[in-house]
Amino acid sequence: MSVVTVTNLNYRVPEKTLYKDASFDIFQGEHVGVVGQNGAGKSTLIKILLGELLPDSGEIKWQKSADVAHLDQYAEIDSDLTIQACLEQAYTTYFEMETRMNEYYMAGDEASLLKAAGMQERLIQSDFYAADRLIEQATRGLGIDALGMDRKISDVSGGQRAKIILAKLLLEKPQILLLDEPTNFLDKEHVEWLSEQLIQFPGTFIVVSHDIGFLEKIAKQILDVEFGTIRKYNGSYSHFVKQKEHLNEEYRRQYVKQQRMIEETESYIRKNKAGVNSKMARGREKQLNRLERLDAPESAVRPSFAFPEASQKIIGKSLVVDNLEVGYEYPLFSPISFSIHADEKVVITGFNGIGKSTLLKTILGEREKISGKIHLANRAAISYFEQDLYFEKENRTALDLIQTEFPFLSSKQIRQVLARSGMKAEHITRSVKTLSGGEQSKIKLARLLLTKSNILILDEPTNHLDAASKEALKEALRSYEGCVILVSHEEKILCRSYGPRNQIVERCDEMSGHEGHFHKKAAFLDDKERMKGFRINELIEALPSFSANDSFLDLGAGTGFFTIPLAMKTKGTVFAIDADLKMLELIEKKMGEAKVSNVERIQADVSKIPLEDGSVRHVLASLILHEVPDLQSVLAEVFRVIEHGGDIAVIEYEEEKMPDGGPPLHIRLSAEKLSKALEEAGFSDCHARMVDERIYFLTARKL
């Protein structure tokens, strides 16, 4: 039985048609994976199926009373609920049924007892009496239990919130489940658990994913979105690949055969149209006009990476690290030591935000180390792929950017390199800011194809790449004879290319959470000598629109150095946001000591603030903005959550001053630079003044 039928679906976006007369059925119990190149329209298809987007034409017909659930990371949840209470909502219907059942048992008459018995049977079949065990399994499988089941939803980050929503969906056991890139916010052990749950899922699911290993495990059918068509294949992902190759080859043969026939027929018509065989020629011309011609076979852009190698080879070790501490004002994890041989390929692992990118930047000399030694081989020639998709001149085209960096290359040569990276011709001349993340990543990879090296340092190169590009990258890394240092959440896929590997930061998350290290970091942030220039009450009162009932957001609250004084100064709510759970626990302890109760602690990344639009009056960002990788996106988030008439207050080190006691000079934000960034984000009335000879205090308003 079909749970959803799609008939003659048409949908067009500027510059291209995503689907043209696409039709397919999804049947009950099918486990469907959706694949396609970057920008093919996979996520758009999910939105159309859910009714969030309307097609240009065509019909989407769901089975009557279809129980459809989808992973919506922004779904409304009561933020006052604990994680336990939120997950128990998956069984709300059964809790209500249990209440009615007990009432029937209490009634005691024969009819009521029969009704109660029937309800009890349904509760048993639904696993209601195993709810506590199933919730425990889900929270452990997705790593939610580490947050504490009594924690409020308001205190978790965006990624953790998405995990909770996913766990609730799985506990609800809907008939049909739609998931768009569900592994994006999961660590590898959580992906393994999710795979097992989906394999055993009794209903129907449709899952969009670029994770080939994940799809290979879970999918029994594949929807392939390509060239304006959506074609369904039965079998696993690997079986789909073989089927598709066979069908494409057969189509190419049919196309060549038809073209040959058309050519021969047209030649016959030209030769005989005016001769004795003219009647026959006209007949063949009519046949040719009625012929349903096959379209020329399109082929996906297949990248071909080959990283050029420097003529000077490294003998022995490419890199030696001894007792290295990395970070800014405090170390991100305990000292580490390792060495990497000239032909060794190494993967660095660890939880998101643990400091892997900072480690790479420190090795490269882009950020100063706190302590320890780094020794790169004298002949080291490094090519570096940075994780952040940042282009200083994003209005320029890919062609212009590469031409500026490599002026000795002709336009034709640059186009060839970009094409080898997998970029389509129409994207090469479009401004970078209009391109997808996958296409922007290919520009960055193209730079590496033009630079000779003997050490490749790659920071999450697969984040936005489609399956074909990942496969091409894997082959290129296999062929590369130099040293590879890779940070990737997909290291399992890539490491098949190069055999044995080292995980030099394998338990980096545990190092970061080490009690001795935490206390060292907390003591640094609370150091009175370091912070002696801050007159907190004076700074608060300097806010342009401050009143005693205002709400505050302390961005990157740390130990609560400002959070607690803010809470004592206002009757409004003070939101303390920090990515470090232990810091938030320390703030809770300080709240008890100071006897304040108007602080809400939230574990979250500052680039994704889990607050409603216009929900706070003031935002304080003390010594945090110089650390963020994408300043404009963070300021845009801050602007969103501030109410009209509210303001932001920023404390930062001036970049011209001596570096003692502060972050390295090259990552500091001058008041002038910050003012410009704030104005670009929409703020007005920027004013700055020096707190001492090192630090400035800047305010700006949202009018």
PyMOL commands that set and color helices and strands:
alter all, ss='L'
color gray80, all
select helices_A, chain A and resi 42-50+83-107+110-125+128-141+145-147+153-155+158-172+188-199+212-218+237-272+278-290+356-363+398-405+411-420+425-428+432-434+437-449+467-479+491-495+508-512+515-525+536-541+563-569+581-594+625-627+631-641+665-667+671-681
alter helices_A, ss='H'
color red, helices_A
select strands_A, chain A and resi 2-13+16-27+31-35+57-62+68-70+176-180+204-208+221-226+229-234+317-325+336-341+345-348+371-376+382-385+455-459+483-487+552-555+574-578+599-603+616-622+642-653+684-690+695-701
alter strands_A, ss='S'
color yellow, strands_A
deselect
rebuild
show_as cartoon
